[in-house]
Amino acid sequence: MVHIFLPKLRSNWLRLPGLPAVVLAVALLHGCASVPPPDSQMNQAQSQLRTARDAGAADYAPVDLGFAQDKFQQASGAMASRKYDLAAQLADESRADAEVATMKARLGAARSQISQKSTENGRLRSELTQAQADAENQAQQSVAPPPSNVQETEMTLPSPAESTVPPAGDDSQGGQQ
């Protein structure tokens, strides 16, 4: 046996005639105030874009910077259309792309500095090698070999034990002639 309680339900709805109006009003208010404008996400994205430009992303990561700028433009358009969910999502994507561009720009700048330092080190090594070779050449030229017409003689000095020193005041050798 199946009982149908529809007449009773209808009678309850008839007793509360304002209930459908209240439900409709709550639904309308909920739809209007569902998502607040994503001002903080937009500010963060804009700040990160500025940081990426300052880091040199236009030179080292132009593609990533372009993605970030395009998404920020789309987020601004969504804000103007009051599509706050979409604007918040695009602003977050723009911020993330700008962070990638910033990191790539910093990496590119560091690689450039390393390359410049390596080139400078190579130049300094070359100069040092040349200076050492020049110093060796000058040292060899300053010690000239003796002329060929001069003979070297070898002189030997007596050892200290063999030499005798005359006693002081003894004129025996110097006074006789």
Phi, psi and omega in degrees: 000126185245128178254138178250127185253025181298316180299327180289320178297317180296326181290327177292321179294326179288332179287330180247075184291339181274348182299313178298326179291322178293316179298317179295319179295318179296319179296319179293317178294322178295321179292326181283326186246033186286318184228127177283160178299137183276062183296320182293320178296321179295318179295319179296317179296317180295320178295318180292325175297318178297317179298319179296317179296318180294331180281353179093027181297334178297330180268319189261336181215059185294328181293312180295321177296320177298317177300315182297317180293319179297316181292326177293320177298318178295321178295321178296321177295320178294323176298315181297328179274002180063031174262077190291326177298311180295319179298318180295318179296314181293324178295319177296319178294321178297317179298316180296316178296323178292324176296318177298316179298321179297313181295319179294324179293317178295321177296315179297320178294320179294318178297321178296316178296321178297317179297316179297317180294321178296318178297316179295319178297319178297319178296317179295321176299317179298316178297319180295316178298317179295319179295321178294319179295319178297319180295320178295319178297317179294322180294321179290325181284330182285335176262089183275144178291153180295151179301155185288338181274356180259127178264142177271133177249149181253127181242135177248136179265146179293152178287156183299334180286330182279334184279139178242136180258127179296144179296153182291136178083002180268114181259022187292327181271320186278336185276339184266128174213000000 
